[in-house]
Amino acid sequence: MNAPSTERAALALIAHDAKKGDMVEFARRNLAKLADYRLVATGTTGGKIIEACPNLDVTPLKSGPLGGDQQIGAMIAEGKLQGLIFFVDPLSPMPHDVDVKALMRLALVYDIPMALNQATAEILLRSARLQGLATTSKTPEITKFRQ
């Protein structure tokens, strides 16, 4: 029988240009939670996070348009990532839109938790699944909306 892995779960952080500042603030706000993960990030985003939060374990990859999105996609396909936080800017044109769509498709195909904005990223960091705990869709967290 295999011994349980003591390696920390890995989480990818990506942000479009107009959202990089938001990602840095998100990292600052969630420093203690993010410290529990091995982080990978596309080039510029990773550099900004390292500068703002030097104690985080962040591995910067290539810039998204220069192959960073594909590097993260490969990690998803190889089972090396447990989650993806991608702050998408829906209002700016993206010359590498095809790469972005391919990355999102891989996250969907391999069924890894993916957050595309700050609200869902906050929820993802509290997720039992991201933390490697057993979960079931038969017992939802929220049973009804409270006013």
PyMOL commands that place a pseudoatom at each C-alpha (Angstrom):
pseudoatom trace, name=CA, resn=MET, resi=1, chain=A, elem=C, hetatm=0, pos=[0.000, 0.000, 0.000]
pseudoatom trace, name=CA, resn=ASN, resi=2, chain=A, elem=C, hetatm=0, pos=[1.303, 3.474, -0.866]
pseudoatom trace, name=CA, resn=ALA, resi=3, chain=A, elem=C, hetatm=0, pos=[2.032, 5.901, 1.948]
pseudoatom trace, name=CA, resn=PRO, resi=4, chain=A, elem=C, hetatm=0, pos=[0.029, 9.127, 1.824]
pseudoatom trace, name=CA, resn=SER, resi=5, chain=A, elem=C, hetatm=0, pos=[1.823, 11.950, 0.058]
pseudoatom trace, name=CA, resn=THR, resi=6, chain=A, elem=C, hetatm=0, pos=[3.259, 14.631, 2.315]
pseudoatom trace, name=CA, resn=GLU, resi=7, chain=A, elem=C, hetatm=0, pos=[3.732, 16.962, -0.640]
pseudoatom trace, name=CA, resn=ARG, resi=8, chain=A, elem=C, hetatm=0, pos=[1.640, 20.108, -0.502]
pseudoatom trace, name=CA, resn=ALA, resi=9, chain=A, elem=C, hetatm=0, pos=[-1.102, 20.552, -3.055]
pseudoatom trace, name=CA, resn=ALA, resi=10, chain=A, elem=C, hetatm=0, pos=[-0.277, 22.811, -6.004]
pseudoatom trace, name=CA, resn=LEU, resi=11, chain=A, elem=C, hetatm=0, pos=[-2.335, 25.782, -7.088]
pseudoatom trace, name=CA, resn=ALA, resi=12, chain=A, elem=C, hetatm=0, pos=[-1.912, 27.877, -10.265]
pseudoatom trace, name=CA, resn=LEU, resi=13, chain=A, elem=C, hetatm=0, pos=[-2.332, 31.664, -10.239]
pseudoatom trace, name=CA, resn=ILE, resi=14, chain=A, elem=C, hetatm=0, pos=[-2.899, 33.585, -13.467]
pseudoatom trace, name=CA, resn=ALA, resi=15, chain=A, elem=C, hetatm=0, pos=[-4.176, 37.102, -14.102]
pseudoatom trace, name=CA, resn=HIS, resi=16, chain=A, elem=C, hetatm=0, pos=[-4.790, 39.118, -17.225]
pseudoatom trace, name=CA, resn=ASP, resi=17, chain=A, elem=C, hetatm=0, pos=[-2.952, 42.459, -17.352]
pseudoatom trace, name=CA, resn=ALA, resi=18, chain=A, elem=C, hetatm=0, pos=[-5.847, 44.529, -15.997]
pseudoatom trace, name=CA, resn=LYS, resi=19, chain=A, elem=C, hetatm=0, pos=[-6.313, 42.030, -13.137]
pseudoatom trace, name=CA, resn=LYS, resi=20, chain=A, elem=C, hetatm=0, pos=[-2.695, 41.611, -11.965]
pseudoatom trace, name=CA, resn=GLY, resi=21, chain=A, elem=C, hetatm=0, pos=[-3.118, 44.199, -9.209]
pseudoatom trace, name=CA, resn=ASP, resi=22, chain=A, elem=C, hetatm=0, pos=[-6.229, 42.369, -8.023]
pseudoatom trace, name=CA, resn=MET, resi=23, chain=A, elem=C, hetatm=0, pos=[-4.266, 39.106, -7.922]
pseudoatom trace, name=CA, resn=VAL, resi=24, chain=A, elem=C, hetatm=0, pos=[-1.477, 40.689, -5.859]
pseudoatom trace, name=CA, resn=GLU, resi=25, chain=A, elem=C, hetatm=0, pos=[-4.034, 42.075, -3.388]
pseudoatom trace, name=CA, resn=PHE, resi=26, chain=A, elem=C, hetatm=0, pos=[-5.740, 38.676, -3.270]
pseudoatom trace, name=CA, resn=ALA, resi=27, chain=A, elem=C, hetatm=0, pos=[-2.388, 37.044, -2.456]
pseudoatom trace, name=CA, resn=ARG, resi=28, chain=A, elem=C, hetatm=0, pos=[-1.672, 39.598, 0.278]
pseudoatom trace, name=CA, resn=ARG, resi=29, chain=A, elem=C, hetatm=0, pos=[-5.118, 39.144, 1.797]
pseudoatom trace, name=CA, resn=ASN, resi=30, chain=A, elem=C, hetatm=0, pos=[-4.852, 35.357, 1.703]
pseudoatom trace, name=CA, resn=LEU, resi=31, chain=A, elem=C, hetatm=0, pos=[-1.166, 34.985, 2.543]
pseudoatom trace, name=CA, resn=ALA, resi=32, chain=A, elem=C, hetatm=0, pos=[-1.711, 32.459, 5.350]
pseudoatom trace, name=CA, resn=LYS, resi=33, chain=A, elem=C, hetatm=0, pos=[-3.994, 30.236, 3.237]
pseudoatom trace, name=CA, resn=LEU, resi=34, chain=A, elem=C, hetatm=0, pos=[-1.802, 30.404, 0.128]
pseudoatom trace, name=CA, resn=ALA, resi=35, chain=A, elem=C, hetatm=0, pos=[1.253, 29.474, 2.223]
pseudoatom trace, name=CA, resn=ASP, resi=36, chain=A, elem=C, hetatm=0, pos=[-0.262, 25.985, 2.523]
pseudoatom trace, name=CA, resn=TYR, resi=37, chain=A, elem=C, hetatm=0, pos=[0.181, 25.425, -1.240]
pseudoatom trace, name=CA, resn=ARG, resi=38, chain=A, elem=C, hetatm=0, pos=[2.953, 25.125, -3.764]
pseudoatom trace, name=CA, resn=LEU, resi=39, chain=A, elem=C, hetatm=0, pos=[2.101, 27.921, -6.173]
pseudoatom trace, name=CA, resn=VAL, resi=40, chain=A, elem=C, hetatm=0, pos=[2.850, 28.223, -9.863]
pseudoatom trace, name=CA, resn=ALA, resi=41, chain=A, elem=C, hetatm=0, pos=[2.079, 31.378, -11.786]
pseudoatom trace, name=CA, resn=THR, resi=42, chain=A, elem=C, hetatm=0, pos=[2.504, 32.740, -15.262]
pseudoatom trace, name=CA, resn=GLY, resi=43, chain=A, elem=C, hetatm=0, pos=[5.524, 35.024, -15.646]
pseudoatom trace, name=CA, resn=THR, resi=44, chain=A, elem=C, hetatm=0, pos=[4.557, 38.597, -14.862]
pseudoatom trace, name=CA, resn=THR, resi=45, chain=A, elem=C, hetatm=0, pos=[1.832, 37.593, -12.411]
pseudoatom trace, name=CA, resn=GLY, resi=46, chain=A, elem=C, hetatm=0, pos=[4.276, 35.341, -10.566]
pseudoatom trace, name=CA, resn=GLY, resi=47, chain=A, elem=C, hetatm=0, pos=[6.903, 38.068, -10.422]
pseudoatom trace, name=CA, resn=LYS, resi=48, chain=A, elem=C, hetatm=0, pos=[4.448, 40.568, -8.960]
pseudoatom trace, name=CA, resn=ILE, resi=49, chain=A, elem=C, hetatm=0, pos=[3.254, 38.072, -6.334]
pseudoatom trace, name=CA, resn=ILE, resi=50, chain=A, elem=C, hetatm=0, pos=[6.841, 37.194, -5.359]
pseudoatom trace, name=CA, resn=GLU, resi=51, chain=A, elem=C, hetatm=0, pos=[7.651, 40.892, -5.008]
pseudoatom trace, name=CA, resn=ALA, resi=52, chain=A, elem=C, hetatm=0, pos=[4.598, 41.545, -2.821]
pseudoatom trace, name=CA, resn=CYS, resi=53, chain=A, elem=C, hetatm=0, pos=[4.685, 38.261, -0.864]
pseudoatom trace, name=CA, resn=PRO, resi=54, chain=A, elem=C, hetatm=0, pos=[8.301, 37.030, -0.788]
pseudoatom trace, name=CA, resn=ASN, resi=55, chain=A, elem=C, hetatm=0, pos=[7.575, 34.272, 1.740]
pseudoatom trace, name=CA, resn=LEU, resi=56, chain=A, elem=C, hetatm=0, pos=[5.164, 32.429, -0.561]
pseudoatom trace, name=CA, resn=ASP, resi=57, chain=A, elem=C, hetatm=0, pos=[6.452, 29.379, -2.450]
pseudoatom trace, name=CA, resn=VAL, resi=58, chain=A, elem=C, hetatm=0, pos=[5.813, 30.633, -6.006]
pseudoatom trace, name=CA, resn=THR, resi=59, chain=A, elem=C, hetatm=0, pos=[7.352, 29.123, -9.125]
pseudoatom trace, name=CA, resn=PRO, resi=60, chain=A, elem=C, hetatm=0, pos=[7.058, 31.600, -12.002]
pseudoatom trace, name=CA, resn=LEU, resi=61, chain=A, elem=C, hetatm=0, pos=[6.613, 30.077, -15.449]
pseudoatom trace, name=CA, resn=LYS, resi=62, chain=A, elem=C, hetatm=0, pos=[6.693, 31.736, -18.849]
pseudoatom trace, name=CA, resn=SER, resi=63, chain=A, elem=C, hetatm=0, pos=[4.390, 34.646, -19.604]
pseudoatom trace, name=CA, resn=GLY, resi=64, chain=A, elem=C, hetatm=0, pos=[0.916, 33.459, -20.658]
pseudoatom trace, name=CA, resn=PRO, resi=65, chain=A, elem=C, hetatm=0, pos=[1.221, 34.490, -24.330]
pseudoatom trace, name=CA, resn=LEU, resi=66, chain=A, elem=C, hetatm=0, pos=[4.727, 32.997, -24.505]
pseudoatom trace, name=CA, resn=GLY, resi=67, chain=A, elem=C, hetatm=0, pos=[3.700, 29.535, -23.328]
pseudoatom trace, name=CA, resn=GLY, resi=68, chain=A, elem=C, hetatm=0, pos=[2.888, 29.904, -19.633]
pseudoatom trace, name=CA, resn=ASP, resi=69, chain=A, elem=C, hetatm=0, pos=[-0.758, 28.982, -20.182]
pseudoatom trace, name=CA, resn=GLN, resi=70, chain=A, elem=C, hetatm=0, pos=[0.361, 25.794, -21.969]
pseudoatom trace, name=CA, resn=GLN, resi=71, chain=A, elem=C, hetatm=0, pos=[2.815, 24.980, -19.170]
pseudoatom trace, name=CA, resn=ILE, resi=72, chain=A, elem=C, hetatm=0, pos=[-0.006, 25.191, -16.647]
pseudoatom trace, name=CA, resn=GLY, resi=73, chain=A, elem=C, hetatm=0, pos=[-2.266, 23.184, -18.977]
pseudoatom trace, name=CA, resn=ALA, resi=74, chain=A, elem=C, hetatm=0, pos=[0.367, 20.444, -19.132]
pseudoatom trace, name=CA, resn=MET, resi=75, chain=A, elem=C, hetatm=0, pos=[0.544, 20.389, -15.331]
pseudoatom trace, name=CA, resn=ILE, resi=76, chain=A, elem=C, hetatm=0, pos=[-3.233, 19.961, -15.192]
pseudoatom trace, name=CA, resn=ALA, resi=77, chain=A, elem=C, hetatm=0, pos=[-3.117, 17.092, -17.703]
pseudoatom trace, name=CA, resn=GLU, resi=78, chain=A, elem=C, hetatm=0, pos=[-0.325, 15.408, -15.721]
pseudoatom trace, name=CA, resn=GLY, resi=79, chain=A, elem=C, hetatm=0, pos=[-2.276, 15.641, -12.461]
pseudoatom trace, name=CA, resn=LYS, resi=80, chain=A, elem=C, hetatm=0, pos=[0.232, 18.055, -10.911]
pseudoatom trace, name=CA, resn=LEU, resi=81, chain=A, elem=C, hetatm=0, pos=[-2.248, 20.832, -10.066]
pseudoatom trace, name=CA, resn=GLN, resi=82, chain=A, elem=C, hetatm=0, pos=[-5.128, 20.660, -7.641]
pseudoatom trace, name=CA, resn=GLY, resi=83, chain=A, elem=C, hetatm=0, pos=[-6.665, 24.036, -8.480]
pseudoatom trace, name=CA, resn=LEU, resi=84, chain=A, elem=C, hetatm=0, pos=[-6.565, 27.064, -10.772]
pseudoatom trace, name=CA, resn=ILE, resi=85, chain=A, elem=C, hetatm=0, pos=[-7.220, 30.711, -9.934]
pseudoatom trace, name=CA, resn=PHE, resi=86, chain=A, elem=C, hetatm=0, pos=[-7.376, 32.778, -13.100]
pseudoatom trace, name=CA, resn=PHE, resi=87, chain=A, elem=C, hetatm=0, pos=[-8.460, 36.406, -12.787]
pseudoatom trace, name=CA, resn=VAL, resi=88, chain=A, elem=C, hetatm=0, pos=[-9.917, 36.982, -16.231]
pseudoatom trace, name=CA, resn=ASP, resi=89, chain=A, elem=C, hetatm=0, pos=[-10.507, 40.435, -17.701]
pseudoatom trace, name=CA, resn=PRO, resi=90, chain=A, elem=C, hetatm=0, pos=[-13.664, 40.031, -19.794]
pseudoatom trace, name=CA, resn=LEU, resi=91, chain=A, elem=C, hetatm=0, pos=[-13.493, 43.603, -21.114]
pseudoatom trace, name=CA, resn=SER, resi=92, chain=A, elem=C, hetatm=0, pos=[-10.082, 43.551, -22.809]
pseudoatom trace, name=CA, resn=PRO, resi=93, chain=A, elem=C, hetatm=0, pos=[-9.245, 41.826, -26.084]
pseudoatom trace, name=CA, resn=MET, resi=94, chain=A, elem=C, hetatm=0, pos=[-6.782, 38.953, -25.694]
pseudoatom trace, name=CA, resn=PRO, resi=95, chain=A, elem=C, hetatm=0, pos=[-4.478, 38.116, -28.576]
pseudoatom trace, name=CA, resn=HIS, resi=96, chain=A, elem=C, hetatm=0, pos=[-3.870, 34.675, -27.054]
pseudoatom trace, name=CA, resn=ASP, resi=97, chain=A, elem=C, hetatm=0, pos=[-7.565, 33.944, -26.435]
pseudoatom trace, name=CA, resn=VAL, resi=98, chain=A, elem=C, hetatm=0, pos=[-7.168, 30.452, -27.933]
pseudoatom trace, name=CA, resn=ASP, resi=99, chain=A, elem=C, hetatm=0, pos=[-4.570, 29.590, -25.270]
pseudoatom trace, name=CA, resn=VAL, resi=100, chain=A, elem=C, hetatm=0, pos=[-6.835, 30.861, -22.493]
pseudoatom trace, name=CA, resn=LYS, resi=101, chain=A, elem=C, hetatm=0, pos=[-9.761, 28.780, -23.766]
pseudoatom trace, name=CA, resn=ALA, resi=102, chain=A, elem=C, hetatm=0, pos=[-7.561, 25.686, -24.030]
pseudoatom trace, name=CA, resn=LEU, resi=103, chain=A, elem=C, hetatm=0, pos=[-6.407, 26.134, -20.438]
pseudoatom trace, name=CA, resn=MET, resi=104, chain=A, elem=C, hetatm=0, pos=[-9.971, 26.484, -19.181]
pseudoatom trace, name=CA, resn=ARG, resi=105, chain=A, elem=C, hetatm=0, pos=[-11.010, 23.453, -21.231]
pseudoatom trace, name=CA, resn=LEU, resi=106, chain=A, elem=C, hetatm=0, pos=[-8.310, 21.350, -19.560]
pseudoatom trace, name=CA, resn=ALA, resi=107, chain=A, elem=C, hetatm=0, pos=[-9.443, 22.454, -16.101]
pseudoatom trace, name=CA, resn=LEU, resi=108, chain=A, elem=C, hetatm=0, pos=[-12.964, 21.362, -17.057]
pseudoatom trace, name=CA, resn=VAL, resi=109, chain=A, elem=C, hetatm=0, pos=[-11.868, 18.062, -18.648]
pseudoatom trace, name=CA, resn=TYR, resi=110, chain=A, elem=C, hetatm=0, pos=[-9.746, 17.102, -15.632]
pseudoatom trace, name=CA, resn=ASP, resi=111, chain=A, elem=C, hetatm=0, pos=[-12.371, 18.423, -13.209]
pseudoatom trace, name=CA, resn=ILE, resi=112, chain=A, elem=C, hetatm=0, pos=[-10.083, 20.570, -11.090]
pseudoatom trace, name=CA, resn=PRO, resi=113, chain=A, elem=C, hetatm=0, pos=[-11.500, 23.479, -9.079]
pseudoatom trace, name=CA, resn=MET, resi=114, chain=A, elem=C, hetatm=0, pos=[-11.210, 26.712, -11.071]
pseudoatom trace, name=CA, resn=ALA, resi=115, chain=A, elem=C, hetatm=0, pos=[-11.987, 30.271, -9.980]
pseudoatom trace, name=CA, resn=LEU, resi=116, chain=A, elem=C, hetatm=0, pos=[-12.214, 33.059, -12.546]
pseudoatom trace, name=CA, resn=ASN, resi=117, chain=A, elem=C, hetatm=0, pos=[-12.785, 36.013, -10.207]
pseudoatom trace, name=CA, resn=GLN, resi=118, chain=A, elem=C, hetatm=0, pos=[-12.070, 37.086, -6.622]
pseudoatom trace, name=CA, resn=ALA, resi=119, chain=A, elem=C, hetatm=0, pos=[-15.398, 35.945, -5.216]
pseudoatom trace, name=CA, resn=THR, resi=120, chain=A, elem=C, hetatm=0, pos=[-14.996, 32.357, -6.398]
pseudoatom trace, name=CA, resn=ALA, resi=121, chain=A, elem=C, hetatm=0, pos=[-11.274, 32.375, -5.534]
pseudoatom trace, name=CA, resn=GLU, resi=122, chain=A, elem=C, hetatm=0, pos=[-12.154, 33.147, -1.909]
pseudoatom trace, name=CA, resn=ILE, resi=123, chain=A, elem=C, hetatm=0, pos=[-14.588, 30.219, -1.902]
pseudoatom trace, name=CA, resn=LEU, resi=124, chain=A, elem=C, hetatm=0, pos=[-12.064, 27.935, -3.606]
pseudoatom trace, name=CA, resn=LEU, resi=125, chain=A, elem=C, hetatm=0, pos=[-9.472, 28.597, -0.890]
pseudoatom trace, name=CA, resn=ARG, resi=126, chain=A, elem=C, hetatm=0, pos=[-11.998, 27.421, 1.716]
pseudoatom trace, name=CA, resn=SER, resi=127, chain=A, elem=C, hetatm=0, pos=[-12.856, 24.334, -0.338]
pseudoatom trace, name=CA, resn=ALA, resi=128, chain=A, elem=C, hetatm=0, pos=[-12.538, 20.946, 1.316]
pseudoatom trace, name=CA, resn=ARG, resi=129, chain=A, elem=C, hetatm=0, pos=[-11.802, 19.439, -2.097]
pseudoatom trace, name=CA, resn=LEU, resi=130, chain=A, elem=C, hetatm=0, pos=[-8.838, 21.727, -2.709]
pseudoatom trace, name=CA, resn=GLN, resi=131, chain=A, elem=C, hetatm=0, pos=[-7.505, 20.698, 0.681]
pseudoatom trace, name=CA, resn=GLY, resi=132, chain=A, elem=C, hetatm=0, pos=[-7.707, 17.023, -0.327]
pseudoatom trace, name=CA, resn=LEU, resi=133, chain=A, elem=C, hetatm=0, pos=[-10.657, 16.178, 1.900]
pseudoatom trace, name=CA, resn=ALA, resi=134, chain=A, elem=C, hetatm=0, pos=[-13.461, 13.882, 0.797]
pseudoatom trace, name=CA, resn=THR, resi=135, chain=A, elem=C, hetatm=0, pos=[-16.564, 15.722, -0.367]
pseudoatom trace, name=CA, resn=THR, resi=136, chain=A, elem=C, hetatm=0, pos=[-19.910, 14.787, -1.819]
pseudoatom trace, name=CA, resn=SER, resi=137, chain=A, elem=C, hetatm=0, pos=[-22.377, 16.731, -3.918]
pseudoatom trace, name=CA, resn=LYS, resi=138, chain=A, elem=C, hetatm=0, pos=[-25.193, 15.051, -1.962]
pseudoatom trace, name=CA, resn=THR, resi=139, chain=A, elem=C, hetatm=0, pos=[-24.483, 17.314, 0.996]
pseudoatom trace, name=CA, resn=PRO, resi=140, chain=A, elem=C, hetatm=0, pos=[-24.317, 20.883, -0.350]
pseudoatom trace, name=CA, resn=GLU, resi=141, chain=A, elem=C, hetatm=0, pos=[-22.815, 23.583, 1.866]
pseudoatom trace, name=CA, resn=ILE, resi=142, chain=A, elem=C, hetatm=0, pos=[-25.734, 25.972, 1.413]
pseudoatom trace, name=CA, resn=THR, resi=143, chain=A, elem=C, hetatm=0, pos=[-29.267, 24.618, 1.711]
pseudoatom trace, name=CA, resn=LYS, resi=144, chain=A, elem=C, hetatm=0, pos=[-31.248, 27.809, 1.161]
pseudoatom trace, name=CA, resn=PHE, resi=145, chain=A, elem=C, hetatm=0, pos=[-30.793, 31.503, 0.487]
pseudoatom trace, name=CA, resn=ARG, resi=146, chain=A, elem=C, hetatm=0, pos=[-31.133, 33.779, 3.523]
pseudoatom trace, name=CA, resn=GLN, resi=147, chain=A, elem=C, hetatm=0, pos=[-32.358, 37.350, 3.161]
for i in range(1, 147): cmd.bond("trace and resi %d" % i, "trace and resi %d" % (i + 1))
show_as sticks, trace
zoom trace
